[in-house]
Amino acid sequence: MVSTALLAGFLAGLCLFVIQRSSTLPLIRSAETYEKASSLQSRSDAFAMEPLRSISTLLGDVFVAVGFGLIVTGIYTVRGSGGWELGLLIGLAGFVTFHLAPAVVVPPAVPGMEVASLALRQTAWLVAVASAAIGIILCFYLSGLARLSGLLFLVLPGVVFRLLVPLGAPSTPLPSLALVDRAFVTRTLGVMLVFWLIIGSLSGYLFARAQRKAALVN
């Protein structure tokens, strides 16, 4: 389990870093020019400069990918089986849980956008992830009308943070920055979908291969 998570996470993290370099990072750099232009005194951030920025991004991508890899391989271990097909399904579920569902209430935003308080956004993100995870589990393991309870959990965060506790969407008075932000949201979700498909299918394949080798040895 651990070796599969490490290898799959390392390779998926590298792929994520490469894709980000050509998709979302240019948008972040573009948005930072708006942020600096609107700020009277820019904060000095060593990690915003190359090569520290690339190094920290690469390490962050790999560490996050290994963490997700441990979650995915843990599911294979509990089920007692793997395979790239199962990995694709679990990868889709991971994307919905950790990215698509939270983006409904807390969409990613580029620097310079006006957003809600950090505490409120973190709370909304945690609620969205937990609710999506419960909803997906209920949809998979229940049948008939009982599956409706899973769908209710999937839509619950949107109802709570749009009607009961309104969480304002990121905004800006600059139309050009708004366009950059919309492109960033779309590309971020696309990149993370590809990432989850990679780590799901790769970890599933590696786990199944390790199972077959263990069976031959025994």
SVG drawing of the C-alpha trace seen along z (x, -y; Angstrom):
<svg xmlns="http://www.w3.org/2000/svg" viewBox="-37 -53 53 73">
<polyline fill="none" stroke="black" stroke-width="0.4" points="0.0,0.0 2.7,-2.5 5.0,-1.7 2.1,-2.0 1.1,-5.4 4.6,-6.7 5.3,-5.7 1.9,-6.7 1.9,-10.0 5.4,-10.9 4.7,-10.3 1.2,-12.0 2.8,-15.0 5.4,-15.4 2.6,-15.3 0.6,-17.9 3.6,-20.2 4.3,-20.0 0.7,-20.7 0.4,-23.6 3.5,-25.2 1.8,-25.7 -1.9,-26.2 -2.6,-27.8 0.8,-29.4 0.8,-31.9 -2.7,-33.1 -1.4,-33.5 1.5,-35.6 -0.8,-37.7 -3.1,-38.3 -0.1,-39.2 0.6,-42.2 -2.9,-43.5 -2.4,-42.9 0.9,-44.8 -0.5,-47.6 -3.4,-48.1 -1.2,-47.9 0.8,-50.9 3.3,-48.6 3.9,-45.1 4.8,-42.5 8.1,-40.8 7.7,-37.1 10.8,-35.0 8.7,-32.0 7.1,-34.1 10.4,-34.4 12.1,-31.8 13.6,-29.2 12.1,-29.0 8.6,-29.2 9.1,-26.2 10.8,-24.2 8.1,-24.8 5.4,-24.1 7.0,-20.9 7.4,-19.7 3.9,-20.7 2.4,-18.9 4.4,-15.7 3.5,-15.8 -0.2,-16.4 -0.2,-13.6 1.4,-11.1 -1.2,-12.0 -4.0,-11.5 -2.3,-8.3 -2.4,-6.9 -6.2,-7.6 -6.7,-5.9 -4.6,-2.8 -6.2,-2.6 -9.5,-2.1 -7.9,0.6 -6.7,2.3 -10.1,2.3 -11.7,3.6 -8.9,6.2 -8.6,5.4 -7.3,2.8 -7.0,2.3 -6.8,-0.8 -10.6,-0.7 -11.4,-0.9 -8.8,-3.5 -10.5,-5.7 -13.8,-5.5 -12.1,-6.3 -10.2,-9.1 -13.4,-10.6 -14.9,-10.3 -11.8,-12.0 -12.0,-14.9 -15.7,-15.5 -15.0,-15.3 -11.9,-17.5 -12.3,-19.9 -15.6,-20.0 -17.9,-20.0 -15.9,-22.6 -15.6,-24.8 -19.4,-25.2 -19.2,-27.1 -15.6,-28.2 -14.2,-28.5 -10.5,-28.9 -9.4,-32.5 -6.4,-34.3 -4.4,-37.0 -6.1,-40.4 -9.7,-39.1 -11.9,-40.2 -12.9,-37.1 -14.7,-36.2 -12.8,-35.8 -10.3,-33.0 -12.1,-31.3 -15.4,-31.2 -13.9,-29.9 -12.0,-27.2 -15.2,-26.2 -17.2,-26.1 -14.4,-24.0 -14.4,-21.4 -18.2,-21.1 -18.3,-20.7 -15.6,-18.0 -17.2,-16.1 -20.7,-16.3 -19.5,-15.2 -17.6,-12.2 -20.7,-11.1 -22.9,-11.6 -20.7,-9.6 -20.4,-6.7 -24.2,-6.7 -24.8,-6.7 -22.4,-3.7 -23.6,-1.5 -27.3,-2.3 -29.9,-1.3 -33.3,-2.5 -34.8,-5.6 -32.2,-5.4 -29.7,-6.8 -31.5,-10.1 -30.0,-10.7 -26.6,-10.7 -27.7,-13.3 -29.0,-15.4 -25.6,-15.4 -24.0,-16.4 -26.3,-19.5 -26.4,-20.4 -23.3,-22.7 -24.6,-24.7 -27.9,-25.3 -26.2,-26.2 -23.6,-28.6 -25.8,-30.2 -29.0,-30.7 -28.5,-30.3 -24.9,-31.6 -24.3,-33.5 -20.7,-33.2 -19.9,-35.8 -18.2,-34.7 -14.7,-36.3 -15.2,-39.7 -13.2,-42.5 -14.0,-45.9 -11.5,-45.1 -13.1,-43.3 -9.8,-42.1 -8.9,-40.5 -12.4,-38.9 -11.6,-37.2 -8.3,-35.9 -10.1,-34.5 -12.8,-32.7 -10.1,-31.1 -8.2,-30.2 -11.2,-28.4 -11.8,-26.4 -8.2,-25.5 -7.8,-24.5 -10.7,-22.2 -9.5,-20.7 -6.0,-20.2 -7.2,-18.5 -9.5,-16.2 -6.5,-15.0 -4.4,-14.7 -7.1,-12.5 -7.5,-10.3 -3.7,-9.8 -3.3,-9.0 -6.4,-6.8 -5.5,-4.7 -1.8,-4.5 -2.3,-3.6 -4.9,-1.0 -2.6,0.6 0.4,0.6 -1.7,2.1 -3.1,4.9 0.4,5.7 1.8,5.9 -1.1,8.2 -0.3,10.5 3.4,10.6 2.5,11.4 0.2,14.2 3.0,15.8 5.5,15.6 3.0,17.3"/>
</svg>
